[in-house]
């Protein structure tokens, strides 16, 4: 990890074992974007870093939602984060673990993913029986 620096992080205060962070290759210039007002332990833990690569602005958002987290609260806070980060001149990469079992019928109506603009790339992993990684490039 000598080639990387901590670019952004959210650390839990009351719950054990958790938090999110983003490490950035140290030759890249990065800027931490404070998402403290959007993060809530277990419901949505988020950190964001902005980098510029080949004259392209890129925001990388890392999110975590515990299996016991409030999904409705995640959506409200995620909408606020997206409103803050989304710009016409910026690519947004969202990655993380939101602990949704997509095999359960009630979770298949996540229509909001399909309405994200094409400047957002979504990479989510879930702990499902098959331990597969879901990758959507919108």
C-alpha positions as CSV (number, residue, x, y, z in Angstrom):
1,X,0.0,0.0,0.0
2,X,3.1,2.3,-0.1
3,X,1.9,3.6,-3.5
4,X,-1.5,4.7,-2.2
5,X,-2.7,7.4,0.2
6,X,-6.0,7.7,2.0
7,X,-8.2,9.9,-0.2
8,X,-11.5,9.7,1.7
9,X,-13.1,7.8,4.6
10,X,-16.1,7.5,6.9
11,X,-15.5,6.0,10.3
12,X,-18.2,4.7,12.6
13,X,-18.4,6.1,16.1
14,X,-20.9,3.9,17.9
15,X,-20.9,0.6,16.0
16,X,-18.0,-1.9,15.9
17,X,-16.4,-3.2,12.8
18,X,-17.2,-1.1,9.8
19,X,-16.5,2.1,7.8
20,X,-15.6,2.9,4.3
21,X,-12.6,4.4,2.7
22,X,-11.0,5.1,-0.7
23,X,-7.3,4.9,-1.3
24,X,-5.8,6.8,-4.2
25,X,-2.6,6.1,-6.2
26,X,-0.2,8.7,-4.8
27,X,0.7,10.1,-8.2
28,X,-2.9,11.2,-8.7
29,X,-4.2,14.5,-7.4
30,X,-7.3,13.9,-5.4
31,X,-9.8,15.9,-3.3
32,X,-12.0,14.5,-0.5
33,X,-15.6,15.5,-0.7
34,X,-17.2,15.6,2.7
35,X,-20.4,13.5,2.9
36,X,-20.7,13.6,6.7
37,X,-24.2,15.1,6.6
38,X,-25.4,12.2,4.4
39,X,-23.8,9.3,6.3
40,X,-25.6,7.4,9.0
41,X,-24.2,4.3,10.6
42,X,-25.5,1.1,9.2
43,X,-28.0,2.8,6.9
44,X,-25.5,4.5,4.5
45,X,-21.8,4.9,5.2
46,X,-20.3,6.9,2.3
47,X,-17.0,8.5,1.2
48,X,-16.1,10.3,-2.0
49,X,-13.0,11.4,-3.7
50,X,-12.6,13.5,-6.8
51,X,-9.7,12.8,-9.2
52,X,-8.7,14.1,-12.6
53,X,-7.4,11.5,-15.1
54,X,-6.5,12.6,-18.6
55,X,-8.4,15.8,-18.2
56,X,-11.5,13.9,-17.1
57,X,-13.2,14.7,-13.8
58,X,-14.1,11.6,-11.9
59,X,-15.9,11.2,-8.6
60,X,-15.6,7.9,-6.9
61,X,-18.3,7.2,-4.3
62,X,-17.9,4.3,-1.9
63,X,-21.0,3.3,0.0
64,X,-21.9,0.6,2.6
65,X,-25.3,-0.4,4.0
66,X,-25.4,-3.0,6.7
67,X,-27.9,-5.9,6.2
68,X,-29.9,-4.4,9.1
69,X,-29.8,-0.9,7.6
70,X,-32.9,1.1,6.7
71,X,-33.2,0.8,2.9
72,X,-35.6,3.8,2.6
73,X,-33.1,6.0,4.5
74,X,-30.4,4.8,2.1
75,X,-32.4,5.9,-0.9
76,X,-33.1,9.4,0.6
77,X,-29.5,10.0,1.5
78,X,-28.2,8.6,-1.8
79,X,-30.4,10.9,-3.7
80,X,-28.9,13.8,-1.8
81,X,-25.4,12.6,-2.5
82,X,-26.1,12.2,-6.2
83,X,-27.6,15.7,-6.4
84,X,-24.4,17.0,-4.8
85,X,-22.0,15.1,-7.0
86,X,-23.7,15.0,-10.4
87,X,-22.2,17.5,-12.8
88,X,-22.2,17.4,-16.6
89,X,-18.4,17.5,-16.7
90,X,-17.9,14.8,-14.2
91,X,-18.0,11.0,-14.4
92,X,-19.4,9.3,-11.3
93,X,-18.4,5.8,-10.2
94,X,-20.4,4.3,-7.4
95,X,-19.1,1.2,-5.7
96,X,-19.8,-0.6,-2.5
97,X,-21.9,-3.1,-0.7
98,X,-25.6,-2.2,-0.1
99,X,-26.6,-5.6,1.1
100,X,-29.7,-6.2,-1.1
101,X,-30.6,-9.7,-2.0
102,X,-31.7,-9.3,-5.6
103,X,-33.1,-12.8,-5.6
104,X,-36.0,-11.7,-3.3
105,X,-39.0,-10.6,-5.4
106,X,-39.5,-7.4,-3.3
107,X,-36.1,-6.2,-4.1
108,X,-36.5,-6.5,-7.9
109,X,-38.4,-3.2,-8.2
110,X,-35.3,-1.1,-7.8
111,X,-36.4,0.9,-10.8
112,X,-34.4,4.0,-9.6
113,X,-31.2,2.4,-10.9
114,X,-32.5,2.5,-14.5
115,X,-33.1,6.2,-14.4
116,X,-29.6,7.3,-13.6
117,X,-27.9,9.3,-16.3
118,X,-25.2,7.7,-18.5
119,X,-22.4,9.6,-16.6
120,X,-22.9,7.3,-13.6
121,X,-21.1,3.9,-13.5
122,X,-22.5,1.6,-10.8
123,X,-20.4,-1.3,-9.3
124,X,-22.1,-3.0,-6.4
125,X,-21.3,-6.3,-4.7
126,X,-23.7,-8.2,-2.5
127,X,-23.4,-11.2,-0.3
128,X,-25.8,-13.6,-2.0
129,X,-25.8,-17.4,-1.9
130,X,-23.8,-17.5,-5.2
131,X,-21.4,-14.8,-3.9
132,X,-21.5,-13.1,-7.3
133,X,-20.6,-9.5,-8.0
134,X,-23.2,-7.4,-9.8
135,X,-21.7,-4.9,-12.1
136,X,-23.8,-2.4,-14.1
137,X,-22.3,0.1,-16.4
138,X,-25.0,2.6,-17.2
